[in-house]
């Protein structure tokens, strides 16, 4: 868990952290509990590296499949009829 918190910091994670800190300051200044909950939500997402879809839920897998079989593809040329 500690490794997950300390590694993998990308733009979206930094953005969530910044937004969470900004909303936290605003919530404290305005004494707003709802803003505090929103800030906690963004800070939780930044620390745990989760988003709307979970950890990497919306991303494309980075590893290639180990399928070493090669299939031969047949191509057929299609010509338009001449008039």
PyMOL Python script that loads the backbone (N, CA, C, O; Angstrom):
from pymol import cmd

cmd.read_pdbstr("""\
ATOM      1  N   UNK A   1       0.825  -1.189   0.000  1.00  0.00           N
ATOM      2  CA  UNK A   1       0.000   0.000   0.000  1.00  0.00           C
ATOM      3  C   UNK A   1       0.873   1.258   0.000  1.00  0.00           C
ATOM      4  O   UNK A   1       0.571   2.224  -0.701  1.00  0.00           O
ATOM      5  N   UNK A   2       1.937   1.246   0.773  1.00  0.00           N
ATOM      6  CA  UNK A   2       2.831   2.409   0.830  1.00  0.00           C
ATOM      7  C   UNK A   2       3.485   2.630  -0.525  1.00  0.00           C
ATOM      8  O   UNK A   2       3.668   3.770  -0.951  1.00  0.00           O
ATOM      9  N   UNK A   3       3.838   1.534  -1.206  1.00  0.00           N
ATOM     10  CA  UNK A   3       4.446   1.657  -2.534  1.00  0.00           C
ATOM     11  C   UNK A   3       3.472   2.299  -3.518  1.00  0.00           C
ATOM     12  O   UNK A   3       3.875   3.098  -4.363  1.00  0.00           O
ATOM     13  N   UNK A   4       2.197   1.951  -3.410  1.00  0.00           N
ATOM     14  CA  UNK A   4       1.174   2.529  -4.291  1.00  0.00           C
ATOM     15  C   UNK A   4       1.028   4.033  -4.042  1.00  0.00           C
ATOM     16  O   UNK A   4       0.782   4.801  -4.972  1.00  0.00           O
ATOM     17  N   UNK A   5       1.179   4.445  -2.789  1.00  0.00           N
ATOM     18  CA  UNK A   5       1.046   5.868  -2.461  1.00  0.00           C
ATOM     19  C   UNK A   5       2.248   6.657  -2.974  1.00  0.00           C
ATOM     20  O   UNK A   5       2.098   7.790  -3.430  1.00  0.00           O
ATOM     21  N   UNK A   6       3.436   6.065  -2.901  1.00  0.00           N
ATOM     22  CA  UNK A   6       4.648   6.800  -3.236  1.00  0.00           C
ATOM     23  C   UNK A   6       5.019   6.764  -4.712  1.00  0.00           C
ATOM     24  O   UNK A   6       5.830   7.580  -5.151  1.00  0.00           O
ATOM     25  N   UNK A   7       4.455   5.848  -5.492  1.00  0.00           N
ATOM     26  CA  UNK A   7       4.828   5.732  -6.906  1.00  0.00           C
ATOM     27  C   UNK A   7       3.630   5.993  -7.799  1.00  0.00           C
ATOM     28  O   UNK A   7       2.483   5.966  -7.355  1.00  0.00           O
ATOM     29  N   UNK A   8       3.920   6.247  -9.066  1.00  0.00           N
ATOM     30  CA  UNK A   8       2.865   6.402 -10.066  1.00  0.00           C
ATOM     31  C   UNK A   8       2.182   7.756 -10.062  1.00  0.00           C
ATOM     32  O   UNK A   8       1.000   7.842 -10.395  1.00  0.00           O
ATOM     33  N   UNK A   9       2.875   8.795  -9.704  1.00  0.00           N
ATOM     34  CA  UNK A   9       2.261  10.125  -9.670  1.00  0.00           C
ATOM     35  C   UNK A   9       2.250  10.705 -11.083  1.00  0.00           C
ATOM     36  O   UNK A   9       3.297  11.050 -11.631  1.00  0.00           O
ATOM     37  N   UNK A  10       1.061  10.809 -11.661  1.00  0.00           N
ATOM     38  CA  UNK A  10       0.898  11.380 -12.992  1.00  0.00           C
ATOM     39  C   UNK A  10       0.136  12.705 -12.883  1.00  0.00           C
ATOM     40  O   UNK A  10      -0.172  13.172 -11.786  1.00  0.00           O
ATOM     41  N   UNK A  11      -0.156  13.288 -14.023  1.00  0.00           N
ATOM     42  CA  UNK A  11      -0.809  14.608 -14.047  1.00  0.00           C
ATOM     43  C   UNK A  11      -2.152  14.592 -13.333  1.00  0.00           C
ATOM     44  O   UNK A  11      -2.441  15.489 -12.541  1.00  0.00           O
ATOM     45  N   UNK A  12      -2.974  13.589 -13.602  1.00  0.00           N
ATOM     46  CA  UNK A  12      -4.307  13.554 -13.000  1.00  0.00           C
ATOM     47  C   UNK A  12      -4.232  13.380 -11.490  1.00  0.00           C
ATOM     48  O   UNK A  12      -5.060  13.925 -10.760  1.00  0.00           O
ATOM     49  N   UNK A  13      -3.269  12.641 -11.027  1.00  0.00           N
ATOM     50  CA  UNK A  13      -3.119  12.446  -9.585  1.00  0.00           C
ATOM     51  C   UNK A  13      -2.699  13.751  -8.910  1.00  0.00           C
ATOM     52  O   UNK A  13      -3.215  14.094  -7.847  1.00  0.00           O
ATOM     53  N   UNK A  14      -1.767  14.476  -9.524  1.00  0.00           N
ATOM     54  CA  UNK A  14      -1.363  15.781  -8.989  1.00  0.00           C
ATOM     55  C   UNK A  14      -2.527  16.777  -9.036  1.00  0.00           C
ATOM     56  O   UNK A  14      -2.699  17.586  -8.124  1.00  0.00           O
ATOM     57  N   UNK A  15      -3.318  16.708 -10.106  1.00  0.00           N
ATOM     58  CA  UNK A  15      -4.469  17.602 -10.227  1.00  0.00           C
ATOM     59  C   UNK A  15      -5.488  17.336  -9.122  1.00  0.00           C
ATOM     60  O   UNK A  15      -6.013  18.278  -8.528  1.00  0.00           O
ATOM     61  N   UNK A  16      -5.773  16.062  -8.840  1.00  0.00           N
ATOM     62  CA  UNK A  16      -6.701  15.727  -7.757  1.00  0.00           C
ATOM     63  C   UNK A  16      -6.166  16.203  -6.410  1.00  0.00           C
ATOM     64  O   UNK A  16      -6.921  16.698  -5.573  1.00  0.00           O
ATOM     65  N   UNK A  17      -4.852  16.049  -6.206  1.00  0.00           N
ATOM     66  CA  UNK A  17      -4.258  16.499  -4.949  1.00  0.00           C
ATOM     67  C   UNK A  17      -4.380  18.013  -4.814  1.00  0.00           C
ATOM     68  O   UNK A  17      -4.775  18.507  -3.758  1.00  0.00           O
ATOM     69  N   UNK A  18      -4.048  18.746  -5.857  1.00  0.00           N
ATOM     70  CA  UNK A  18      -4.151  20.200  -5.813  1.00  0.00           C
ATOM     71  C   UNK A  18      -5.578  20.669  -5.599  1.00  0.00           C
ATOM     72  O   UNK A  18      -5.830  21.575  -4.805  1.00  0.00           O
ATOM     73  N   UNK A  19      -6.508  20.050  -6.306  1.00  0.00           N
ATOM     74  CA  UNK A  19      -7.919  20.413  -6.149  1.00  0.00           C
ATOM     75  C   UNK A  19      -8.408  20.080  -4.745  1.00  0.00           C
ATOM     76  O   UNK A  19      -9.147  20.853  -4.135  1.00  0.00           O
ATOM     77  N   UNK A  20      -7.993  18.931  -4.243  1.00  0.00           N
ATOM     78  CA  UNK A  20      -8.386  18.550  -2.886  1.00  0.00           C
ATOM     79  C   UNK A  20      -7.860  19.511  -1.839  1.00  0.00           C
ATOM     80  O   UNK A  20      -8.574  19.871  -0.903  1.00  0.00           O
ATOM     81  N   UNK A  21      -6.592  19.935  -1.999  1.00  0.00           N
ATOM     82  CA  UNK A  21      -6.027  20.892  -1.044  1.00  0.00           C
ATOM     83  C   UNK A  21      -6.699  22.256  -1.147  1.00  0.00           C
ATOM     84  O   UNK A  21      -6.951  22.909  -0.135  1.00  0.00           O
ATOM     85  N   UNK A  22      -6.987  22.681  -2.373  1.00  0.00           N
ATOM     86  CA  UNK A  22      -7.661  23.973  -2.566  1.00  0.00           C
ATOM     87  C   UNK A  22      -9.052  23.960  -1.933  1.00  0.00           C
ATOM     88  O   UNK A  22      -9.430  24.900  -1.234  1.00  0.00           O
ATOM     89  N   UNK A  23      -9.802  22.902  -2.178  1.00  0.00           N
ATOM     90  CA  UNK A  23     -11.158  22.821  -1.624  1.00  0.00           C
ATOM     91  C   UNK A  23     -11.105  22.673  -0.105  1.00  0.00           C
ATOM     92  O   UNK A  23     -12.003  23.147   0.590  1.00  0.00           O
ATOM     93  N   UNK A  24     -10.054  22.017   0.425  1.00  0.00           N
ATOM     94  CA  UNK A  24      -9.899  21.907   1.874  1.00  0.00           C
ATOM     95  C   UNK A  24      -9.724  23.288   2.501  1.00  0.00           C
ATOM     96  O   UNK A  24     -10.352  23.602   3.513  1.00  0.00           O
ATOM     97  N   UNK A  25      -8.879  24.100   1.904  1.00  0.00           N
ATOM     98  CA  UNK A  25      -8.663  25.459   2.422  1.00  0.00           C
ATOM     99  C   UNK A  25      -9.964  26.252   2.361  1.00  0.00           C
ATOM    100  O   UNK A  25     -10.301  26.960   3.310  1.00  0.00           O
ATOM    101  N   UNK A  26     -10.685  26.144   1.272  1.00  0.00           N
ATOM    102  CA  UNK A  26     -11.954  26.865   1.141  1.00  0.00           C
ATOM    103  C   UNK A  26     -12.982  26.370   2.157  1.00  0.00           C
ATOM    104  O   UNK A  26     -13.736  27.165   2.718  1.00  0.00           O
ATOM    105  N   UNK A  27     -13.012  25.060   2.392  1.00  0.00           N
ATOM    106  CA  UNK A  27     -13.964  24.502   3.350  1.00  0.00           C
ATOM    107  C   UNK A  27     -13.681  24.995   4.764  1.00  0.00           C
ATOM    108  O   UNK A  27     -14.605  25.279   5.526  1.00  0.00           O
ATOM    109  N   UNK A  28     -12.401  25.096   5.109  1.00  0.00           N
ATOM    110  CA  UNK A  28     -12.038  25.578   6.444  1.00  0.00           C
ATOM    111  C   UNK A  28     -12.365  27.068   6.567  1.00  0.00           C
ATOM    112  O   UNK A  28     -12.903  27.505   7.584  1.00  0.00           O
ATOM    113  N   UNK A  29     -12.043  27.841   5.538  1.00  0.00           N
ATOM    114  CA  UNK A  29     -12.300  29.279   5.600  1.00  0.00           C
ATOM    115  C   UNK A  29     -13.792  29.594   5.668  1.00  0.00           C
ATOM    116  O   UNK A  29     -14.205  30.513   6.375  1.00  0.00           O
ATOM    117  N   UNK A  30     -14.595  28.833   4.932  1.00  0.00           N
ATOM    118  CA  UNK A  30     -16.032  29.110   4.873  1.00  0.00           C
ATOM    119  C   UNK A  30     -16.855  28.290   5.869  1.00  0.00           C
ATOM    120  O   UNK A  30     -18.074  28.446   5.951  1.00  0.00           O
ATOM    121  N   UNK A  31     -16.181  27.415   6.625  1.00  0.00           N
ATOM    122  CA  UNK A  31     -16.867  26.527   7.577  1.00  0.00           C
ATOM    123  C   UNK A  31     -17.967  25.733   6.878  1.00  0.00           C
ATOM    124  O   UNK A  31     -19.100  25.665   7.356  1.00  0.00           O
ATOM    125  N   UNK A  32     -17.620  25.138   5.750  1.00  0.00           N
ATOM    126  CA  UNK A  32     -18.576  24.413   4.916  1.00  0.00           C
ATOM    127  C   UNK A  32     -18.292  22.919   4.973  1.00  0.00           C
ATOM    128  O   UNK A  32     -17.249  22.457   4.511  1.00  0.00           O
ATOM    129  N   UNK A  33     -19.230  22.167   5.545  1.00  0.00           N
ATOM    130  CA  UNK A  33     -19.042  20.724   5.707  1.00  0.00           C
ATOM    131  C   UNK A  33     -19.125  19.985   4.370  1.00  0.00           C
ATOM    132  O   UNK A  33     -18.397  19.016   4.158  1.00  0.00           O
ATOM    133  N   UNK A  34     -19.991  20.424   3.481  1.00  0.00           N
ATOM    134  CA  UNK A  34     -20.129  19.762   2.188  1.00  0.00           C
ATOM    135  C   UNK A  34     -18.852  19.913   1.366  1.00  0.00           C
ATOM    136  O   UNK A  34     -18.406  18.962   0.724  1.00  0.00           O
ATOM    137  N   UNK A  35     -18.274  21.090   1.386  1.00  0.00           N
ATOM    138  CA  UNK A  35     -16.999  21.298   0.687  1.00  0.00           C
ATOM    139  C   UNK A  35     -15.906  20.443   1.322  1.00  0.00           C
ATOM    140  O   UNK A  35     -15.004  19.979   0.625  1.00  0.00           O
ATOM    141  N   UNK A  36     -15.975  20.232   2.620  1.00  0.00           N
ATOM    142  CA  UNK A  36     -15.025  19.365   3.298  1.00  0.00           C
ATOM    143  C   UNK A  36     -15.138  17.922   2.836  1.00  0.00           C
ATOM    144  O   UNK A  36     -14.129  17.233   2.691  1.00  0.00           O
ATOM    145  N   UNK A  37     -16.358  17.463   2.605  1.00  0.00           N
ATOM    146  CA  UNK A  37     -16.562  16.105   2.087  1.00  0.00           C
ATOM    147  C   UNK A  37     -16.036  15.970   0.652  1.00  0.00           C
ATOM    148  O   UNK A  37     -15.430  14.959   0.296  1.00  0.00           O
ATOM    149  N   UNK A  38     -16.272  16.982  -0.147  1.00  0.00           N
ATOM    150  CA  UNK A  38     -15.754  16.972  -1.527  1.00  0.00           C
ATOM    151  C   UNK A  38     -14.231  16.977  -1.507  1.00  0.00           C
ATOM    152  O   UNK A  38     -13.596  16.269  -2.289  1.00  0.00           O
ATOM    153  N   UNK A  39     -13.646  17.767  -0.622  1.00  0.00           N
ATOM    154  CA  UNK A  39     -12.191  17.814  -0.500  1.00  0.00           C
ATOM    155  C   UNK A  39     -11.649  16.459  -0.061  1.00  0.00           C
ATOM    156  O   UNK A  39     -10.634  15.999  -0.585  1.00  0.00           O
ATOM    157  N   UNK A  40     -12.312  15.821   0.892  1.00  0.00           N
ATOM    158  CA  UNK A  40     -11.870  14.500   1.352  1.00  0.00           C
ATOM    159  C   UNK A  40     -11.947  13.487   0.222  1.00  0.00           C
ATOM    160  O   UNK A  40     -11.088  12.614   0.106  1.00  0.00           O
ATOM    161  N   UNK A  41     -12.970  13.600  -0.609  1.00  0.00           N
ATOM    162  CA  UNK A  41     -13.115  12.696  -1.752  1.00  0.00           C
ATOM    163  C   UNK A  41     -11.951  12.858  -2.728  1.00  0.00           C
ATOM    164  O   UNK A  41     -11.370  11.864  -3.162  1.00  0.00           O
ATOM    165  N   UNK A  42     -11.607  14.088  -3.075  1.00  0.00           N
ATOM    166  CA  UNK A  42     -10.494  14.322  -3.999  1.00  0.00           C
ATOM    167  C   UNK A  42      -9.155  13.912  -3.391  1.00  0.00           C
ATOM    168  O   UNK A  42      -8.304  13.355  -4.085  1.00  0.00           O
ATOM    169  N   UNK A  43      -8.965  14.183  -2.106  1.00  0.00           N
ATOM    170  CA  UNK A  43      -7.717  13.782  -1.455  1.00  0.00           C
ATOM    171  C   UNK A  43      -7.602  12.262  -1.391  1.00  0.00           C
ATOM    172  O   UNK A  43      -6.515  11.715  -1.576  1.00  0.00           O
ATOM    173  N   UNK A  44      -8.708  11.583  -1.132  1.00  0.00           N
ATOM    174  CA  UNK A  44      -8.697  10.116  -1.117  1.00  0.00           C
ATOM    175  C   UNK A  44      -8.320   9.569  -2.488  1.00  0.00           C
ATOM    176  O   UNK A  44      -7.524   8.636  -2.594  1.00  0.00           O
ATOM    177  N   UNK A  45      -8.894  10.151  -3.535  1.00  0.00           N
ATOM    178  CA  UNK A  45      -8.564   9.716  -4.888  1.00  0.00           C
ATOM    179  C   UNK A  45      -7.092   9.947  -5.208  1.00  0.00           C
ATOM    180  O   UNK A  45      -6.467   9.110  -5.859  1.00  0.00           O
ATOM    181  N   UNK A  46      -6.536  11.053  -4.768  1.00  0.00           N
ATOM    182  CA  UNK A  46      -5.137  11.355  -5.043  1.00  0.00           C
ATOM    183  C   UNK A  46      -4.213  10.403  -4.293  1.00  0.00           C
ATOM    184  O   UNK A  46      -3.240   9.911  -4.864  1.00  0.00           O
ATOM    185  N   UNK A  47      -4.501  10.143  -3.044  1.00  0.00           N
ATOM    186  CA  UNK A  47      -3.620   9.298  -2.236  1.00  0.00           C
ATOM    187  C   UNK A  47      -3.680   7.849  -2.691  1.00  0.00           C
ATOM    188  O   UNK A  47      -2.645   7.187  -2.768  1.00  0.00           O
ATOM    189  N   UNK A  48      -4.868   7.343  -2.993  1.00  0.00           N
ATOM    190  CA  UNK A  48      -5.007   5.931  -3.362  1.00  0.00           C
ATOM    191  C   UNK A  48      -4.880   5.683  -4.859  1.00  0.00           C
ATOM    192  O   UNK A  48      -4.930   4.533  -5.295  1.00  0.00           O
ATOM    193  N   UNK A  49      -4.718   6.731  -5.652  1.00  0.00           N
ATOM    194  CA  UNK A  49      -4.612   6.634  -7.111  1.00  0.00           C
ATOM    195  C   UNK A  49      -5.831   5.952  -7.717  1.00  0.00           C
ATOM    196  O   UNK A  49      -5.699   5.066  -8.561  1.00  0.00           O
ATOM    197  N   UNK A  50      -6.990   6.360  -7.295  1.00  0.00           N
ATOM    198  CA  UNK A  50      -8.234   5.857  -7.854  1.00  0.00           C
ATOM    199  C   UNK A  50      -8.962   6.998  -8.545  1.00  0.00           C
ATOM    200  O   UNK A  50      -8.705   8.174  -8.290  1.00  0.00           O
ATOM    201  N   UNK A  51      -9.861   6.625  -9.412  1.00  0.00           N
ATOM    202  CA  UNK A  51     -10.674   7.610 -10.099  1.00  0.00           C
ATOM    203  C   UNK A  51     -12.100   7.116 -10.161  1.00  0.00           C
ATOM    204  O   UNK A  51     -12.526   6.337  -9.308  1.00  0.00           O
ATOM    205  N   UNK A  52     -12.822   7.546 -11.130  1.00  0.00           N
ATOM    206  CA  UNK A  52     -14.208   7.117 -11.270  1.00  0.00           C
ATOM    207  C   UNK A  52     -14.318   5.628 -11.590  1.00  0.00           C
ATOM    208  O   UNK A  52     -15.301   4.981 -11.230  1.00  0.00           O
ATOM    209  N   UNK A  53     -13.314   5.095 -12.260  1.00  0.00           N
ATOM    210  CA  UNK A  53     -13.361   3.683 -12.665  1.00  0.00           C
ATOM    211  C   UNK A  53     -12.478   2.795 -11.801  1.00  0.00           C
ATOM    212  O   UNK A  53     -12.358   1.608 -12.103  1.00  0.00           O
ATOM    213  N   UNK A  54     -11.871   3.289 -10.776  1.00  0.00           N
ATOM    214  CA  UNK A  54     -10.951   2.493  -9.978  1.00  0.00           C
ATOM    215  C   UNK A  54      -9.539   2.589 -10.525  1.00  0.00           C
ATOM    216  O   UNK A  54      -9.271   3.364 -11.443  1.00  0.00           O
ATOM    217  N   UNK A  55      -8.648   1.809  -9.967  1.00  0.00           N
ATOM    218  CA  UNK A  55      -7.247   1.859 -10.368  1.00  0.00           C
ATOM    219  C   UNK A  55      -7.097   1.275 -11.764  1.00  0.00           C
ATOM    220  O   UNK A  55      -7.214   0.063 -11.947  1.00  0.00           O
ATOM    221  N   UNK A  56      -6.840   2.124 -12.746  1.00  0.00           N
ATOM    222  CA  UNK A  56      -6.624   1.674 -14.116  1.00  0.00           C
ATOM    223  C   UNK A  56      -7.853   1.062 -14.766  1.00  0.00           C
ATOM    224  O   UNK A  56      -7.727   0.318 -15.738  1.00  0.00           O
ATOM    225  N   UNK A  57      -9.038   1.360 -14.249  1.00  0.00           N
ATOM    226  CA  UNK A  57     -10.246   0.752 -14.786  1.00  0.00           C
ATOM    227  C   UNK A  57     -10.583   1.221 -16.190  1.00  0.00           C
ATOM    228  O   UNK A  57     -11.177   0.470 -16.963  1.00  0.00           O
ATOM    229  N   UNK A  58     -10.221   2.430 -16.527  1.00  0.00           N
ATOM    230  CA  UNK A  58     -10.545   2.974 -17.839  1.00  0.00           C
ATOM    231  C   UNK A  58      -9.346   2.976 -18.778  1.00  0.00           C
ATOM    232  O   UNK A  58      -9.449   3.417 -19.923  1.00  0.00           O
ATOM    233  N   UNK A  59      -8.229   2.492 -18.300  1.00  0.00           N
ATOM    234  CA  UNK A  59      -7.033   2.557 -19.132  1.00  0.00           C
ATOM    235  C   UNK A  59      -6.908   1.327 -20.025  1.00  0.00           C
ATOM    236  O   UNK A  59      -7.530   0.292 -19.783  1.00  0.00           O
ATOM    237  N   UNK A  60      -6.107   1.465 -21.040  1.00  0.00           N
ATOM    238  CA  UNK A  60      -5.823   0.371 -21.951  1.00  0.00           C
ATOM    239  C   UNK A  60      -4.688  -0.444 -21.352  1.00  0.00           C
ATOM    240  O   UNK A  60      -3.718   0.139 -20.868  1.00  0.00           O
ATOM    241  N   UNK A  61      -4.770  -1.780 -21.366  1.00  0.00           N
ATOM    242  CA  UNK A  61      -3.684  -2.580 -20.802  1.00  0.00           C
ATOM    243  C   UNK A  61      -2.355  -2.267 -21.476  1.00  0.00           C
ATOM    244  O   UNK A  61      -2.279  -2.175 -22.702  1.00  0.00           O
ATOM    245  N   UNK A  62      -1.305  -2.102 -20.670  1.00  0.00           N
ATOM    246  CA  UNK A  62      -0.011  -1.729 -21.226  1.00  0.00           C
ATOM    247  C   UNK A  62       0.801  -2.922 -21.690  1.00  0.00           C
ATOM    248  O   UNK A  62       1.725  -2.761 -22.488  1.00  0.00           O
ATOM    249  N   UNK A  63       0.483  -4.109 -21.213  1.00  0.00           N
ATOM    250  CA  UNK A  63       1.256  -5.278 -21.616  1.00  0.00           C
ATOM    251  C   UNK A  63       0.662  -5.896 -22.871  1.00  0.00           C
ATOM    252  O   UNK A  63      -0.554  -5.935 -23.057  1.00  0.00           O
ATOM    253  N   UNK A  64       1.551  -6.376 -23.721  1.00  0.00           N
ATOM    254  CA  UNK A  64       1.104  -7.033 -24.940  1.00  0.00           C
ATOM    255  C   UNK A  64       0.795  -8.483 -24.622  1.00  0.00           C
ATOM    256  O   UNK A  64       1.384  -9.062 -23.709  1.00  0.00           O
ATOM    257  N   UNK A  65      -0.111  -9.062 -25.361  1.00  0.00           N
ATOM    258  CA  UNK A  65      -0.438 -10.457 -25.107  1.00  0.00           C
ATOM    259  C   UNK A  65       0.720 -11.352 -25.554  1.00  0.00           C
ATOM    260  O   UNK A  65       1.505 -10.991 -26.430  1.00  0.00           O
ATOM    261  N   UNK A  66       0.801 -12.491 -24.948  1.00  0.00           N
ATOM    262  CA  UNK A  66       1.879 -13.421 -25.253  1.00  0.00           C
ATOM    263  C   UNK A  66       1.498 -14.383 -26.368  1.00  0.00           C
ATOM    264  O   UNK A  66       2.099 -15.448 -26.511  1.00  0.00           O
ATOM    265  N   UNK A  67       0.522 -14.015 -27.137  1.00  0.00           N
ATOM    266  CA  UNK A  67       0.076 -14.874 -28.230  1.00  0.00           C
ATOM    267  C   UNK A  67       1.099 -14.806 -29.359  1.00  0.00           C
ATOM    268  O   UNK A  67       1.168 -13.818 -30.091  1.00  0.00           O
ATOM    269  N   UNK A  68       1.898 -15.874 -29.493  1.00  0.00           N
ATOM    270  CA  UNK A  68       2.961 -15.863 -30.486  1.00  0.00           C
ATOM    271  C   UNK A  68       2.508 -16.469 -31.808  1.00  0.00           C
ATOM    272  O   UNK A  68       3.259 -16.504 -32.782  1.00  0.00           O
ATOM    273  N   UNK A  69       1.284 -16.938 -31.824  1.00  0.00           N
ATOM    274  CA  UNK A  69       0.779 -17.504 -33.071  1.00  0.00           C
ATOM    275  C   UNK A  69       0.497 -16.371 -34.048  1.00  0.00           C
ATOM    276  O   UNK A  69      -0.070 -15.339 -33.689  1.00  0.00           O
ATOM    277  N   UNK A  70       0.900 -16.589 -35.264  1.00  0.00           N
ATOM    278  CA  UNK A  70       0.685 -15.588 -36.287  1.00  0.00           C
ATOM    279  C   UNK A  70      -0.354 -16.121 -37.255  1.00  0.00           C
ATOM    280  O   UNK A  70      -0.232 -17.237 -37.759  1.00  0.00           O
ATOM    281  N   UNK A  71      -1.362 -15.327 -37.508  1.00  0.00           N
ATOM    282  CA  UNK A  71      -2.384 -15.733 -38.470  1.00  0.00           C
ATOM    283  C   UNK A  71      -2.123 -15.032 -39.791  1.00  0.00           C
ATOM    284  O   UNK A  71      -1.791 -13.848 -39.834  1.00  0.00           O
ATOM    285  N   UNK A  72      -2.280 -15.778 -40.847  1.00  0.00           N
ATOM    286  CA  UNK A  72      -2.092 -15.202 -42.169  1.00  0.00           C
ATOM    287  C   UNK A  72      -3.403 -14.565 -42.604  1.00  0.00           C
ATOM    288  O   UNK A  72      -4.474 -15.157 -42.476  1.00  0.00           O
ATOM    289  N   UNK A  73      -3.298 -13.365 -43.113  1.00  0.00           N
ATOM    290  CA  UNK A  73      -4.477 -12.615 -43.520  1.00  0.00           C
ATOM    291  C   UNK A  73      -4.565 -12.648 -45.037  1.00  0.00           C
ATOM    292  O   UNK A  73      -3.590 -12.370 -45.735  1.00  0.00           O
ATOM    293  N   UNK A  74      -5.742 -12.989 -45.535  1.00  0.00           N
ATOM    294  CA  UNK A  74      -5.977 -12.996 -46.980  1.00  0.00           C
ATOM    295  C   UNK A  74      -6.656 -11.697 -47.371  1.00  0.00           C
ATOM    296  O   UNK A  74      -7.618 -11.264 -46.736  1.00  0.00           O
ATOM    297  N   UNK A  75      -6.142 -11.085 -48.424  1.00  0.00           N
ATOM    298  CA  UNK A  75      -6.707  -9.843 -48.928  1.00  0.00           C
ATOM    299  C   UNK A  75      -7.309 -10.098 -50.302  1.00  0.00           C
ATOM    300  O   UNK A  75      -6.770 -10.858 -51.106  1.00  0.00           O
ATOM    301  N   UNK A  76      -8.427  -9.450 -50.548  1.00  0.00           N
ATOM    302  CA  UNK A  76      -9.086  -9.585 -51.842  1.00  0.00           C
ATOM    303  C   UNK A  76      -9.236  -8.191 -52.427  1.00  0.00           C
ATOM    304  O   UNK A  76      -9.759  -7.282 -51.783  1.00  0.00           O
ATOM    305  N   UNK A  77      -8.767  -8.041 -53.660  1.00  0.00           N
ATOM    306  CA  UNK A  77      -8.851  -6.742 -54.304  1.00  0.00           C
ATOM    307  C   UNK A  77     -10.230  -6.579 -54.921  1.00  0.00           C
ATOM    308  O   UNK A  77     -10.722  -7.452 -55.635  1.00  0.00           O
ATOM    309  N   UNK A  78     -10.826  -5.460 -54.633  1.00  0.00           N
ATOM    310  CA  UNK A  78     -12.157  -5.169 -55.155  1.00  0.00           C
ATOM    311  C   UNK A  78     -12.034  -4.013 -56.123  1.00  0.00           C
ATOM    312  O   UNK A  78     -11.548  -2.935 -55.779  1.00  0.00           O
ATOM    313  N   UNK A  79     -12.485  -4.259 -57.342  1.00  0.00           N
ATOM    314  CA  UNK A  79     -12.443  -3.214 -58.371  1.00  0.00           C
ATOM    315  C   UNK A  79     -13.859  -2.805 -58.713  1.00  0.00           C
ATOM    316  O   UNK A  79     -14.782  -3.619 -58.699  1.00  0.00           O
ATOM    317  N   UNK A  80     -14.013  -1.511 -59.025  1.00  0.00           N
ATOM    318  CA  UNK A  80     -15.334  -1.051 -59.424  1.00  0.00           C
ATOM    319  C   UNK A  80     -15.563  -1.437 -60.889  1.00  0.00           C
ATOM    320  O   UNK A  80     -14.627  -1.430 -61.688  1.00  0.00           O
ATOM    321  N   UNK A  81     -16.811  -1.774 -61.239  1.00  0.00           N
ATOM    322  CA  UNK A  81     -17.099  -2.116 -62.636  1.00  0.00           C
ATOM    323  C   UNK A  81     -16.941  -0.918 -63.561  1.00  0.00           C
ATOM    324  O   UNK A  81     -17.340   0.198 -63.229  1.00  0.00           O
ATOM    325  N   UNK A  82     -16.359  -1.165 -64.717  1.00  0.00           N
ATOM    326  CA  UNK A  82     -16.174  -0.077 -65.674  1.00  0.00           C
ATOM    327  C   UNK A  82     -17.373  -0.056 -66.627  1.00  0.00           C
ATOM    328  O   UNK A  82     -17.894  -1.098 -67.025  1.00  0.00           O
ATOM    329  N   UNK A  83     -17.769   1.099 -66.959  1.00  0.00           N
ATOM    330  CA  UNK A  83     -18.910   1.237 -67.871  1.00  0.00           C
ATOM    331  C   UNK A  83     -18.485   1.635 -69.243  1.00  0.00           C
ATOM    332  O   UNK A  83     -19.326   1.792 -70.129  1.00  0.00           O
TER     333      UNK A  83
END
""", "prot")
cmd.dss("prot")
cmd.show_as("cartoon", "prot")
cmd.util.cbc("prot")
cmd.orient("prot")
